[in-house]
């Protein structure tokens, strides 16, 4: 992630639910004992600092349109890919925000994003 981010110019736009997922993922790592208390505090602080300094910006998602789009994507693609609701919502938000691509760690989300023509930035 750091190497990719270093090559990327300008702020990274993040939806409100993506922001919540990052925070929850960091907290889950602490719960699972993958990181300690100091690392938890540092990771959460760094993430919020990235917003404060403009490295990340919170996207203004048109929610009604995104939810309608998510329903359409589910009908069209979930039977094939087994997409989870939040993954569909992430892709729908990217489309509604006019994004050309999406950053993801998730295989099924990558499949859906590719199927609808988004450039996929897959991180492991």
Order of alpha helices (4+ residues) and beta strands (2+ residues): alpha-beta-alpha-alpha-beta-alpha-alpha-beta-alpha-beta
